């Protein structure tokens, strides 16, 4: 049975030897993807997938994860500022349930500030609106994944 959890200790136990992780920033129109190394040191943006029919998106995602030898999935969980669940949180949970049959452990990671942090960084870099739109989702996925691997490595 695949693990779908927001508890980092449970996720960590499912991957005792580490392994490459993929980070997903799941939006209504796109999915930002990021990858980290097998030792969980650094997350890097990969690319952005335009959402279409879920079955096709899932096949493409599964192929990418197999090609990259991914061992676990981190999905951004968009909570409200007070930490409560939002409709987008429920959509991210549903996405996790819908890819659970890929057989990889899934960690839901608080992403409250990811898009804002990435957008602020791009604005400071004087990126054009078009460039920001092109980069924000995969950079947000990288931000989410880096936070998760930092949290997973804390205390180990």
N, C-alpha and C positions, 0 to 999 in steps of 0.2 A: 504494500500500500504506500502510495506517495505521501510525503509529509507536506502539508500546507500550513504554515505557522507564522505568527508574528513574534515568536519567542526565539531569540538568537541562540540560546543554549540548546534547544531542541534541534534547530537547523545545524548547528555546529556538530552535534553528536551524530547526525546523519552523514557527515563528511569528515570522518576522523583523520583522513589523510589529505585534506584540502582538495585541490582540483580547481580547474578554471571555472569561474562563475560568469554568468551573463546578468546584466542589469537591464530592466525594462521600465521605461517611462511610458505607461499606457494612456494614450489620449483617445479622443473620439475620432480624430482624423488620421493620426499617425502614432507609431510606436517608436520611441527612441531606444536604441540598443547600445550597450557598452559592454566591454569585456575586461576581465582582470586576469593576471597571471595565476598559475597554479599555486603559488606561494602566498597569494592574497596580499600583495604589497601595493599595487597601483592599478587603478581603473582607468581605462582609456575609452573615449567615444568610438563607436564602430560606425553605425549608420542609422538612417531613419527609414522606416517602412511605412508606406501609405496604406492605411487600412482599407480593406475591401470586404469581400465575403470572408467570414471568419474561417471557414474550412481551408481556403487557399492561404490565408495569413498563417494559419497554424502549420500547414505543410512547409511553407517557406521558412518559418521560424525553426521548426524541427530540423530541417536540412542544414540551416546555418549553425544550429547548436551542435549537430553531429559533426559537421566539418570542423568546427572550432574545438571539439572535444570538451564541451561544457559538462560539468558535473553537478551544477546547482544553479537555481534561478533566484534572482532578487527582483521583486516587483515593488515599485513605488506605491505606497498607500497614502493617498491624499486625504489627510485628516483635517478637520476644522481647527482653527487656531487654539481652541480650548481642549483639543485632543479627542473630541467626539467624532464619530463616523459621519461622513457626508454621503450624498448619492454617488459621488465619484469613488468614494471608498468601496461602496458596494459593487460598483462596476469593476474595480481592480480585483476585489475578492472573487467575483464571478469569472474574470479572465483567468485567474489562478486556478480555479476549479476546472475550467474548460481546458487548460493545458496540463492538468495533473496526470492525465493518462500518458504523457510523454515519459513518465517514470523517473523524473528528477525531483529532488527535494526543492521546495519553494519557500522562500522567506518573504514575508510582507514587511516592508521597511518604511517607516514614517518619512514622508517626503514633503512635509509642510512648506519648507523654504527653498526647495531645489530650483524651481523655475525662477523665482524672484532673485536668488543668488546668481544664477547663471545669466539672467537678463541684465542684472546690474553690472556684472563683469564685462559683458559684451558692450554695454553702453559706455563703460569706462574706457574700453578699447576703441571706442568711436566706430563700432561696426554699424553698417547701414541697416535699415529695417529689413531689407531683403536678406542680408547676410545673417541677421539675428534669427529670422524665421527659418532659415536653412539649418542653423546650428543648434537652436535652443533645445530641441527634444533629445538629441543624442548627447549633448552636454549635460542636460538634466539627468539622463540615465547614468552618465558617468559620475555625477555628483552623488546620486542615490547609491550607486554601487560602492563608491569610495567610502561613504559613511557607513555602509553595512560592513565592508571588510575591516574598517577601523574598529567598529564595534565588535565584530567577531574575534578579532585578534587581541582585544583588550583582556588582560588577565591570563593569556596563554603564552 
